[in-house]
Each structure stands twice: as structure tokens, then as C-alpha cells.
Amino acid sequence: MKEMMKQKRNIWLSACLLLAFACLATQCRKAPGNQTGPEKNFQYKITGTLPDSLNGAVVYLRALRVFDRIGVDTTTVRDGQFTFEGTYEAPAVGSLRFERDGRFFDEVRFVLESAPVEFTFDGQAFHVTGGRRTMAMRECEALDEHNDSVWRSYGGSRKLSQEMNDEATSENRKAEIQALMDKIRNDYTEAKRDFIYRNADNVAGAYAYLLHSGMFSTEEKEALESTAGEEFLSDKGVKRVIASRNGEIGRKYTDFAIEDSAGNSYMLSDFVGKDKYVLVEFWASYCEGCRMDIPKLKEVYAKYKDRGVEFMSVTVDYKREAWLRAMKEEDMPWPQYHDLNDACGELYGRISVPFSMLISPDGTIVETELRKLNVEEKLQKFLN
């Protein structure tokens, strides 16, 4: 009983925290699309007050761009204080990461902006104050923390799933568990969607949109983007979300430049429209999932290569040497090319590989995500 009361109290406190964040965000935000535009080349100042026990800790300031962490500056905690000052090109989700004696602890997110940001640590948790973007980012983080606390109060999603799949669990109990899990997921989805709608004028909203764009239908995305602010739309992550629609089934493919191992340049259009289907497989030498798919792709290629389909692999490797080495190791019998200008990311909005698409002879994308478990089944629909 005490444990149950404690769980309920923790959930109540989390809900109160979320309400406070939401009220602050509502008071501070400007209507999406009505602001003058993102800040450019602004001065920032970040200060922190920490216990003396953390003197000597190294603090790393980084900017998050899509899923890359870009180092901005580094400092050391002295007399319980640290400060960062400088100029940055445009508002960006930032993070502070702390290192002590070779061990990293805590990574706290905020927004790198012109408004001063202040960090304090009470011995258990960091507290952050700053401008409207930073406070929006803290609200976004609080939503995640609240969702995690709700799952933990029921033992976690894995425990609930195990109970639901247990043969000894009654059908009534299974229905209860399913309803509970659906409610937790739906509550989180609605909270995140609401956050994104309210912050479709700043980089905190853009960051959440990149992570959770799957919560919106294509029509909802287009409606949201049509009224979003310049800062939101100019974010690299949002541009990826928008570009990802170029890879949707039913769309005409978007052309891009590629290069073979000998340095010869081509366009994708040099291969599409030759009375054959073209299976384009984006991959990388460092991508374990990509390389695990290759044996099955070889098997399917041998079976279907003379039945109206052409395979081509396009690497997104930054290092040419790594690509050439992996290409030799895998010995794929179909043409191999290098993505010269990050078409996978910039034109098709992908943030990871593998990504594949099947293009029909008239240039329409008819299938995507052809992996080892489904590639043959998906090909058969068109080649038979």
C-alpha cells in the first residue's frame, strides 16, 4: 500500500511539473509563423553553480544537429562555478555533459540562444533557467521523464508485455493490460503532439518534431508546416522530415548524383526507366544491419536478376577507404556506388541506414524498406 501511494504521489508531482511547464510555455510563446525569424550570429552566456565536490569536473558544451553532437566549447568547474560565453550562428538545441576522473555523468539539454542560461545542481538534479526556447526544451524533457515514471510505476513495459503474453494470464487481465498500455502510449503521443503544435516556431519544437514526426499523418504534417515559423522550418531536422516524403510509396523518385569506385560519375536517372525495376539500397560499411541483409540480397539477386529487376547499392560512407574495404569483403555482384552529396539524407530525409526503395520503370517508388525478411515477397508482387 505504501509503495502504491508513493507511485501515485510521484505521478501526481510529475503531472504538476508538466502543467507548470505548459503554462509557462503558453505565456511565453509567440504564434507560429508570426515571429521575425531566427536569431543569427548571437552572443550567448551560460553559467553554472555546482557543489565544491565537483570542482575540477570538465564541462562539454555541444550543439545537437539532427543526431550529430557538434563540440562548441569546453571548460572546467572552479570554485563551484563555470561559464561559457561566445557567438553562435543560430539557435540550436544544446547539451552540457560533465566528466570527472575520466567518467561521464549527466547530460542536460537546453537551447543555445541569446537569452542567458543558468544551471544549478542541488546534489540530486540539475535545474535550468533561461529564455523561452530553453524553457520549452525543459518542458519537452519533462514530458519524457513523466512518461518514463508512469511506465516504471507499473513495473515497466517489458513486465506488462510479459504478463500479457503469459499463458496463465486471464483474457480479462490481458484486456486490462492492453488498455493500460494503449492509454499510456496515447497520453504520451497527445502530449508530444500538443507540445510540437505549440512550439512550431522554435528549435525545441523542431527537435521534438524530428524525433516524433511519426505521430502525424502526411496531411497533418503538411498542415503544421504550412503555418510553422521560419526558425522551425529552417532547422535541419525538420528539413529531413519534409524531405522524407520524397521516399514515400507512390511518389516519383528524386534524381541524385552517384560515383563508382573508379571515380566515374552518374545520375540515378541513368539507370531508371530502362524497362526494368531498380532496387536502390542505401547502406554503409559501419552499419551492422545493412551487412546482415547482404547474404539474403545476394540470394534474391541470383534468383531475380534476369526477371526484370536491377540492383544497385549506394553507400553513405564518409570515408571512401572504408567503403572500398567493405565492398571487397562483401563481394556484392551488382553495381556499387557512392552517395556524393548525401542524397539519402538531404533528398530522402533519412537519418539512418539501411534504406531501400524499389522504383518502377516509369520512375514511381512502389516499395520501400526491402529487408532480408521481406525483400523477396515484395519483389514477387511486381516481377510475377
N, C-alpha and C positions, 0 to 999 in steps of 0.2 A: 504493500500500500504506500509506504514512504517513497519507494522508488517511482511508483506511478505518479505520485504528487509532484515529485521532483521533475519528472519528464514533462508533465503538463505545465509546470512553472517555467521551465526552460523555453518551451514552445511559446508561451504567453509573452515572455520577455523578448524573444526574437521577433514576435509579431509587433510588439510595441516599438521596437527599434526600427523595423521596416516602415511603420506608419510615420515615425518621426522623419525618416529619410524622405519618404514620399511627399510629406507636407513641405519640407524644405525645398525639394526639387520643384514642386509646383509653384512655390513662391518665387523662386529664382530664375526659372527657365524663361526664355523668350519663345514665342510661337515659331515652330519650324518654318523656315523659308523667309522669315521677316528680319533676320539679323543682317548686319552689313557685310558679313563674310569672316572667314577665319583670320586669326591674328597671323602676322608674318614677321619673322626675324625679331622676336620679342625678347626682352630681358626677363629672366626667371630667378627666383630666390627660394631655396629650400633649406629649412633649418630643422634641427632635431635636438631634443633634450632627453638624455638617457641616463640610467644609473651609472655611478662611477665604476661599477663592476664590469661595464662594457668598454671602459677606456682601452684604447688600442685596437678595437674592432675596426675592420675595414668595411666601408660602405660603398657599394657599387650603384651608380645611377645609370639606368638603362631606359631606352625608349623601345616600345613594342610596336613593330610594323608587321602586320599580318601575324605570322608566328615567329618572326625573327626578333631577337633581342639585340639591339644596337647599343654598344657601350658609348656613354656620353661623358662620364667623368667618374673619378674615384677620390675618396677622401678617407680620413681616419678620425675616429672619435677621440677627442681630447677634452679633459675636464668635464666629461659628461655632455659635450656639445659637438655638433657637426654642422657644416654649412656648405651648400652648393650655390654658386652664382655663375651666370653665363648667359649666352644668347642661343636661342634655338629657332629653327626655321618656321615651324608651325606647331599648333597644339598636338600633342601625342600622348597616348596612354603610356605612363612611365612606371617604373618599379624601382624600389630600393631593396637591395639584397645585402645581408650582413654576414661577415666572415670573422671568425675568431679562432685563433690557433689552428688554422687550416680547415676548420669545419664551418659549413654554411648553415645559417639558421634564419628563418623568417624572410619572406619576400612580400613586400607591401606595395599595392598598386594605388596609383593616384593619376592625375593628369598634369603633365608638364605644360604650364600655361603662364601667363603674365602675372596672375594673382599669386601672392606669396603662399607657400605651403609649409605647414608646421607639423612635425612629428613629435609625439611624446610617447614614452613607454612606462607603464605603471608596474612593471615587474611580471605581468602576465600577458598583456596585449598592447599592441600599438594603437594610438589614437591619432587621427589625421584631421586637420582642418585646412581649408583652402577655398578657392573660388568655386563657382557653380559647377564647372566641369569636374573638378576633383570630388566635390560632394556627390555628384551624380555617380561617379565611379565607385565611391564608397557605398552608395545605395545598391549598385549592381553587385558588388561583392557581398553585401549583407543578404541579398536575395539567395545567393548560392549557399551562404553559411546557414541561413534559415532552412533551406531545403535539405541540406545535409543533416541538420539537427532533427528534422522531422523523421527522416529515414532512420536515424540512429535510435530515436525513441521507440521504434518498432523492431529494433534489432538489425536493421539494415535490409536492403532489397534482396540480397542473396538469401538471408534467412527466410524471408517471406516467400521467395520463389521455391526454396527447398521444401517448405511446409506445404505449399500448394501442389507440388509435384509428388509429394509423398502419398503412396497408395493408401496409407492408413487415415489420411485426412478426409473428412466427410465432404460431400458435394456442397452442402450449405456453407461449410467453413471455407472451401475453395472459392465459392462465390463471394464471400465476405472479403477474403484476401484480395481477389481480383478487383473488387470495387474500391478497396482501400488504396491499392497501388495505382489504379486509374485516377483516383481523386488527387493523390499526391502529385502525380505527373501533370495532371490537368491544372492544378493550382499553380505549380511552378511555371508551366507554359503561359498561363494567363498573366502571371506577374511579370515575366520576362517580356512578353508582347507589349504589355502596358508600359513598361519601362522604355522600350525601344520607341514606341509611338511618342512618348513624352520627351524623348531626347534625340529626336531625328533632326537635330540642329547642331550636334556636337560630337566629338570623338568618343566620348564614353558610350553614347548610343550606337555609334558606328562599330565600336569594338564588340558590343553585345550582338549587333546585327550579324557580323561575320560569324560569330560562334553559333547563333541560333536562327539563322535565316530559314532553316528547315521548318520552323514553326509557322511560316507564312506560305500561303498558296502563291502561285505565279501572279495571279490577279492582285492579291494583297500587296505583294512586293512592288508591283508597278504603281499601285495607288500610293503607297507610302513614299516611294522615291519621287513621285511627281510633286509632292508637297514638302520634301525634305530640304534642309538648308544646305548652303554651299559647303560648309565645313564637313558635314556628314557625307555628302556626295563626292567630295574630293579625297576622302580617305581611301587609301589603297585597298583596305579590306573590303569596303563597300563596292569599289570598282570590280573586285574579284567576284562578289556576289552577283552584280549586274552582268558581268561577262559570262558567268556560269550558264546563263540561259542560252548562250551560243551553242552549248553542247547538249541541249535538250533534244529528245527524240521528236522528229517531225520538222526540225529546223534544217535549213541548208547549211552546209559546212562553211566555216570561215577559213579562207586560204592563209597559208603562212610559209615562211622560208625554212628550208632544211639543208643540211650538208652531209655528204657521205664521208667515209673515213679517208678518202683520197683528197678531200677538200673541194669536191665538185658541188656546186650549189643548185638547188631545185626548189620548186614550189609544190605544195601538196596537189595543186591543180594539174601538175604534170602527170599525175597517176590516177586521179579520179575522172570518171566519165569515159572510160575505155571499155565499156560494155561488161564491166566486172564490178563486184562489190569489193570494197577496200576496207580491211580491218587495220585500224591505226592503234597501236599500243604504245602509250607513253610509259616509260619506265626509267629506272636509274640503277647504277651499279650498287649503290648503298641500300637499295630497297629490298628487304628480305622477302616481302610478299610478292613483289614483281618476279623475283628469281625463282620463287617456289612455283609460280604459274608456268614457267617456261617449258618444263617437260610435257605438260598437258598440251600446251600450244603447239609444240613440235608434233605430237601425236595427231592433233586435229589438222595441222597444216599438211602433213603427209597424206591424210585421208581426203582432204577437200581442195588441195591446190589446183587440181585440174577440173574443178567443178564450178568455176566462175567466181572465185574469190582470190584476192591478192592480200598478202600480209605485209605489213611494214612496221618496224619498231623505231620509235623516236625517243632518244634519251634526253633527259633533262639534267644530266650531269654537268656540274660546273667545270670539273677537271677532265679535260679531253683524255688524259692518260688513263684515268680510272675507267672511263667508258671503253677505251680500246682494249684494256686488260680484261674487263668483264665480258666484252663481246667475244673475245677469243676463248675465254673459259666456257661460255655458254654455247658457243658454236651454233647459233641460230641460222637455219638455212634460207631465211628470207632477207630482203634488203634491210640495212641498218642505217639510221640517220641520226643527226644531232639537231636538237631544237635550238636554233641560233639566237632567237630573241624572246625566249620564254613564252612561246605561244600557248603552251599548256596552262600557264598561269594568267598571262595578260589577256589572251583572246578567249580562252575557255574557262577562266576563273577557277582553275583547280588549285588547291592548296596542298595537295599530296598526290603521290602516285602509288599504285598503278591507276591509270585511267585509260579506258579504251572506248572506241566508237566504231560502229560499222556503218560505212557510207555506201549508199546505193549508187548504181550507175548514173542516176540523174542528180547526184550530189546531195541527197537528203540523208540526214542521220536517222537510221532506222533502229539502231540498238546502241546501248552504252553498257559499260561495266561488264564486259565479257571476261569472266574469270574462269579459273580451271574447273569449277563446279558446274558452270552453265554455258561455257563457250560453244560446245558442240550443239546443245539444244537450241541455242539462239541462232546459230548459223543454219541449222536444218530448216528453220521456218522460211528462209529465203532461197536456199540453194536447192530445195527439192521441188 
